Amino acid sequence: MGASIPRYACYLAQQSAEKALKAVLIYQQIEFPYEHNLDLIRDLIPADWALKAAHPDLSALTHWAVAGRYPSHWPEPTIEDARAACAQARAVLDSVVADLQAHSFPAQAT
């Protein structure tokens, strides 16, 4: 039996938030560990970036880094889980774009 569409959506939402946060670290030339823990990654971002305060708890989204890829003993995600994960990931991306622009990077939201 293959993975469900909500499972893929949850996993990809986590990945998009992770890549957005790591883009900030790359822009700031800050080394980061090869981790999927979004709170740990966010905490490496300098304090003057608004996204740190805007997203104080990314643990629910972090959950999908593993549960989305390795379904074994986790319950199957629902459509509501997928919607929530996608909404949180989009909010992180929007915050990253706004902060990049505020820090003189000519990013454009899509």
HELIX and SHEET records of a PDB file:
HELIX    1   1 ILE A    5  TYR A   27  1                                  23    
HELIX    2   2 LEU A   38  ASP A   43  1                                   6    
HELIX    3   3 LEU A   51  ALA A   54  1                                   4    
HELIX    4   4 SER A   59  ALA A   67  1                                   9    
HELIX    5   5 ILE A   79  ALA A  102  1                                  24    
END                                                                             
